[in-house]
C-alpha cells in the first residue's frame, strides 16, 4: 500500500471517529499558587468539539484520494 492510500484510509477513519464521538476531552494540569517550596496545582478537564463538517470533509477527501490515487 503506497503512502497516498494510507493517508486516505487514515482520513476516512478519522472522519468516521469524529462523526461517532463528536469530540474528545483531556486533562490539563496548571499551577495555581506557588509560594516558596509549596506549590498548588489544579487539574482542569478540557473538551474539544469536532465540527460535523470537519468529519464529513475528512471522509470526502479521504474517499477522493482513495478513488483518484490509483489512476495515473
Helices and strands as residue ranges (DSSP letters): H 3-21, E 23-35, E 38-49, H 52-69
